[in-house]
Amino acid sequence: MDLPLSRFQTISFDRKRKDICGGLPIPLLDPEVLKGDYFPSGFRLKLNTRKWRRPFAEVSRSLMEQLKPRPKPRPSPEVENVNVDAPTVQERYAVRRSSRSGLCCQIEKLVLCNKYQEALDLFDVLEGEQGCEIGSETYDALVNACIGLRSIRGVKRVFGRMIATGFRFDQYMRNRVLLMHVKCGMMLDARKLFDEMPDRNVVSWNTVIGGLVDSGEYMESFQLFLEMWHEFPEADSRLLAVMLRAAAGLGVILVGTQLHSVAVKMNLGRDIFVACALIDMYSKCGSIEDALCVFDEMPEKTTVGWNTIIAGYALHGFAEEALELYYEMQDSGVKMDHFTFSIIVRICTRLGSLEHARQAHAGLVRHGFGLDVVASMTLVDFYSKWGRVEDARHVFDRMPRKNVISWNALIGGYGNHGRGVEAVEVFNEMLRKGMSPNHVTFLAVLSACRYSGLSEFGWEIFESMTRDHKIKPRAMHYACMIELLGREGHLDEALGLIEDAPFEPTVNMWAALLTACRIHKDLELAKYAAEKLYGMEPEKLSNYVLLLNIYNSSGQLKEAAAVLQTLKRRGLRMLPVCTWIEIKKQPHVFLSGDKCHAQTEEIYAKLDSLMLEIATKHGYQPENHSLLPDVDEQEERMRLYHSEKLAIAFGLINTVHSTPLQLVQSHRMCGDCHKAVKLIAMVCRRVIVIRDGSRFHHFEDGKCSCGDYW
């Protein structure tokens, strides 16, 4: 029995049954969902301040009451089988005969060969000719040129010429002009054209609704979608996919599930476009289980479908599961594209998985995407972050086109690993090539200066932001300069920079000062900075622990005990730390004093021999105090067997001599481990890269890239 849409039931997904339970859709945008605090506050602000032509409550009621599938109206006998949008053959022949000048033919040929700029340049010449009538074929080609170049100036010239010469628009050309405005981002003009159109067909509605979604106007797109439903009550798969993107943009899963219901009712639930949009919507709205259910129900799993579900898992932090899906995709025989490999490299960047990233890089080259700009940028970012700066530079140099993102990644890579001079050189090379830096560029190069202690370079670049590039420094730029001052021991100057900032000091600025106080053991200023941090982030554990470590390192046990009492009073608890390392594509996690690993005896024996060697040969002695930021009381008793030391010993046992070790930590390294790892890297002649809770540490030849400041 066919029920009206307003009485459709809620659908739900059963992962085991792999079918849609309930079987019937539900009404779009139930008003109850729209009450209260369901939407984020920022969304409510935008909704309240914008002057909508129709109230949102009316929109929601319309979705419930008016979005009912109706039979298409049958055309009258006298107009049946007549294409009302297309002009007659006689009309097209008359236009063609009157407008086929040599310049018009040349413009059409240039556009056909994708030479859009040359076509618009030739249009300049054509505009200067007197009495030359331009036909719809030439205007159609010029529309393609404007879209290809995203040229707002071209849009205004072409459309202005059409209006000035009294061009007679048919439905097809009206839609083309509308599309030209939408694709070039001129949504205000596009909406005006749409409202003034004497006749609007499905193409007209789809064009303007898609443009609104692309520009982030999700509520307005739903408003138009409702208005369209009055004229054309059966949406096609592409429009439903667009509206699912709008639902994902709103972040309201109920809106998406109701659109899903409409798709099921119209037998479009398994359409490729709709299915991929559903996977993306459910992923972005936080229901990865429903996304996987839709993916499993796809009759044909396409490349886009695989990419979308893999990206959804990565978005929610399920990196290992995303990699498993990637290998399933390989086994399925589906063709991979450059987006597939780019997603995998980003996942590897999060995991610090060199082996998986190398395989993805090899796949890129093998499938012919070795020079793809997007994929190359992700590789530069990965290699830069994980100590393979030479590999990053090799990929960067081979990129056919370099944008600001790729330059930023390379600069940041040099800076992260203590190669500040080279980072500044790349920055200067970027300027010589005529590339305009942005806020991220300056953050990368200033971070490189602070990591390497390049004070003169740092101040010159900081001052050039406003002077030469008209970019106002933000809080993160000020935090870099505060750390640069603190690194040199100029704590009063750092405090003065905070107080003189043209905005309210941020957490990062005070945290940079507190770190400097910890290094230089300035207790009074540390208390002042810590109080500021407490007021801004009273529940953040690391703020308390950093001050606790300052008291511990200076022997002020009474004050340290007071901080511990504050932690207990606020209900904050210091957690055990962990370190993980990947060997042969398998992650291994270690806790301090961990004895659960299958190679425990071998690991402890290796670590004991290492500690003995660095003690006898290089005079290593364990420190008497701990500087750990997020640890429990047992850490002090396990100083010799901290998690990073165990992970390094395990890596040395299970890798060949020339293999660098890469570790990830949940906490900032303590001073004792930092000193020990420098010596271990020297005696073992290994490169050891550790990403801790503060920054990257690149250990090599008894030195660390952080310069002992972290």
Beta strands, then each sheet from edge to edge (+ up, - down):
strand 1: 12-14
strand 2: 19-21
strand 3: 578-583
strand 4: 586-591
strand 5: 661-665
strand 6: 688-691
strand 7: 696-700
strand 8: 703-704
sheet 1: 1+ 2-
sheet 2: 4+ 3- 5+ 6+ 7- 8+
end
